[in-house]
Amino acid sequence: MREAPFLQSQPDGTLLRVKVQPRAPRNEVVGVLGDELKLKIAAPPVDSAANDALIEFLATQLDCPRRCVELIRGHKSPHKVLKLHGLTAAEAALKLLSAG
């Protein structure tokens, strides 16, 4: 599988670039938007509720423990970078794009 533009392989996992739309009707993967994966999250962007919901949603989609999904950049921005510990870019792309 060819690598998705929103994923970047690292020695210990994968970086995932996302654009998050909070306050959506439900959590869902919308699709690829440039070099980011667009996600809708139901939680509002208040007191890091959307960030927590994002991490929980991604852990569920990727079928991995929550501790394997780490928000490393963009805590107060819709444009975020997450580290997916222990997942290859190919594994992450397969699970995220088949969910969307």
Secondary structure, DSSP 4 states (H G I P E B T S, - for coil): -PPPTTEEEETTEEEEEEEEE-S-SS-EEEEEETTEEEEE-SS-SSTTHHHHHHHHHHHHHHTS-GGGEEEEE-TTSSEEEEEEET--HHHHHHHHHHH-
